[in-house]
Amino acid sequence: MKKTILILTGIVISWGFTSCKKEGCTDPTATNYKILATKDDGSCEYASTTPPNSQPYTPSFAGTYGALVAIKTITTTSTPIGSMDASAGTAVAVFSENGGSGFVGAGTVSVDSKELALQNNNSYVYMIKTSEPTGIDYSNTVSWTGSGGAWPAFNATTNQGFSTIGTITTGNPKTSENYTLATNQVTNADSVLFALYGSNSQVTKILPGNTTSYTFSASEISAAGKGTGLVQVVGLKYDLQSINSKDYYLINETVRTKSVTIE
């Protein structure tokens, strides 16, 4: 498997488009991870790394590490009475001793006292319940615990907060012309990911943390495919901590998603 770069926005997409599929990308550190896939089909894709500062920043994962990802999602849906937002909090965690080629168990893993479910590939995912439809209610402080297993027990806390991603201000993409995906606000982000998901494929781009728009080419839109799709703007925060001689990447994501029709 390729060296991994962790961007987990695909967790939102998986529930919307892959509930009937068994094959897909089973690596949670890929940009197109499918949470319900049980057999890897070799389709995993990874974001490329560029230096920090004025450039978009995505950490490169190598060797032994834990990745603890807290995710705030905001989904905008068009209705007969106008656009409506639905918010929810979820989470993903993975622990690797070989640069992401495989994952190991860490016992019971929780974030803000909410337990994550262990998956077949030893990743952990917080599954939103009908009794708690909005999931985890995050504050600026996010605390993680693991009871220990093949991976040792740990406690990790980050106070970095979450990015603010404003409303997506652009409408439906067309395959015949370029499409600028834009939001009216981005604050407190180390980097921003812009994504377009169509019926055939997805297109993603990581840019510096102050970026509020990105233009997809007509050819990229055409490749994504016509029909029902989604666009996303994702604000990412990264906090690298060393705990008992192991690296932990505490990542906070704010995922703003809007349903679109690719014409």
N, C-alpha and C positions, 0 to 999 in steps of 0.2 A: 504494500500500500504506500502511496505517496506520503512525504512529510506533510504534516498537517498545519493549517492555519485556521484558527477557530473563529468562525462567525456563525451564529446559530439562528439566524432569522428564519431559516427554512422550517422551523418547528411550527410556525403559524400556518404556513402553506400546507404542510403535510395533512393537517386535519381537514382542510378544505378540499383537497384534490386527490388524496391517495388512500382514502379509507377502504377502497375495494381492491387495492393492489398489495401483493406480497413481496414483489421484487422492487429493488431501488437501492439508493445509497444508504448504507447502514452505519456510516461513520458520522457520529454527532459533531465532529470537528470540521465537517465539510459545509460549504455554503448551501448545498442542495440536499442536506440530510432529510430522510423521510422516516418519521418516528414510527410508522406502522410497518415498515419494510422488514421482512424476516430473512431475506436472501439478497446478498449484495450482487448487483448486476454490473459492477465496474463503472458506474456512471458518476462516481463522486467527483466533485469539483472543488477547488481550493482557491481562496483569494491569494493574490501575490503580495509580497512584503515590500514596503518602502520605508526609508528612515523616518523617525519622528520629527519634531519641530514643525516647520511649515508644511511638511508633507503629510499625507494620510498615514496613520500608524496602526498597524496590526501586528501583534507579537508573533514571532515564529516559535513554535513549540518543538522542543528537542529534548532527548534524554528522558529523565524522570520528572513528571510534573502532575499537578492536579489543576483542573480547570473548573471553576465554580461560576456559573453564569446565571445571574438573576435577570429576568425579562419582564418588562412592562409592555403590554400590547394595547394599542388603541386602533380599533377597526372601524372605518367609516363605510356605511352602507346607504345606498340611495333607496328611499321609500316614497310612496305617493305623497307624503306630507313633508318631504325634504330629506336632507342627509342627516343620519343619526350615528353617533359614536357609541361604541361599546368597549369598555376597558377591562383588562384582566391581568393578573400577575402569575407567571409560571417560572420554571427554573430547570436547568440541566447541569449535570456534573459528570466529569469523567476523570479517571486516574490512570496514568500510563507510566510504564517503566521502560518503554522502548520507542519513545518519540511519536507515539500515536498509532503504531502498527496494531496495537491491541490494548484493551483496558482490563483493569483488575478491580475486584470488589473492595469496598471500604466499609462494610457492615451497613448499619442504618445511617443514612445521610439525610440531614434536614437543613432547611433554610428558614430562619425566623420561626423555628419550632414546627414547621410544616415538613412532613416526611416525603421524600421522593421515592418513586417506585423503581426498583432495579429491573433493567431490561435484559434481554437475552445476550446482548453483546457486552454486558457489564457497565453500560452507561446508566445514569440515573435521571429520571424525568419526573417532574411534578405534574400529576394528572389532575386537571380541574374536575371537580365533583359537582353533581347536580345540586347538592346541598350547599355548595360554596361556588356559585357560578362565576364570581369575579376572581377566584383564585386567591393568590397571596396579596395582601395589602402592604406593599413596601413603603418604608420611610427612607430617609437619607442614609441611615445605618442599616447594613445588611449583615446578619450573622449566620455562619455556617458551622455545622458540627458533623463529625463522622465517628461512629463507635469503634471502627477498626475491623480489619479482616486481613486479606492479602496486603492491603494498603493500611498503614497505621492510623490509629485514632487521631483526630485533630479538632481544633477550634480555630476559626478564622473570622475576622470582622473587618469590614471596610466602611469608611465614612465618606467615600467619594461622591455619593449621591447618584442621581440619574440625569441624563440629558433631557432637555425640553425640546420636543419636536412639534412645531405648529401644524396647523391644518394644511393638507395637501391642496394646493390651489389650482391645479391643472385638471383638465377633463380627460376625455377618452383619446387614446392613441390611434393613429391611422397608419396602416402599412405603407401608404403612399407618400408620407412626409416625416421629417424629423419630429421628435416629441421631447419637449422639455418638461421633466418631472421637477416640480418645485414645491417648497413649503414656505410659509411666511415667517418661520422662526426656527433657529437652531441655536441652543445655548448649552454650555457645559459639556461639550463633546470632544473627545480626543480624535475621533474620526467619524465620518458619516458614510453610510452605505446607501446607495440608490439602487433599487431593484425593480425589474419588470418581469412578471411571470405570465406567460401565455399558455395556450393549450399544447404547444410543442416543446418549449424550452424556456429557460430563464436567462436574463442578462443582468449582471451586477457590476457595480463600480464603487470602489472605496476612495473617498476624497478627504481633504483636510477638515478639521472639526468646525470650521466657520462657514462651510459651504451650504448654500440653501437651494441649489438647483444643479441638475445635470441633464444634458441633451443626448437622448438615444437617437441613433441614426435610423433612417427608414428601413435599411437592410436588417438592422438588429430587431426592429419591431416585426418585420415580415417573418424573420426566422422564429420569433417567439410564437407566432401563430394567431390567427383571427379567433374571435369569440370571447367568451368570458375570461377575464384575467384579473390580476392584482398588480398594484404598484406599491412600493414601500420606500419609506425614508427611515433609516435606523441610526440613532445616535448611540455611540459606543464609548464607554469609560473603562479604563484598564488600571488595575492595582496589583502589581507583582509583589508578593510577600514570600519570605523564606521562613518556614516553620519547621523546626526540628530537622534542619538540613535538607528540606525538600521545598521545591518551588511551587507556589500556588498562584495561579492567575485568577484574581477575582474580577469578573467582568460584569458590568451593569449595562443592559441594553434597554433603550426605549424604541419600540417598533411601532411606527405609524403606518397603517395599512389602509388602502382604499380599493374597493372593487371597481373595475372598469370593464368596458367592452372594447376590445381591439377591433377596429373597423377596417 
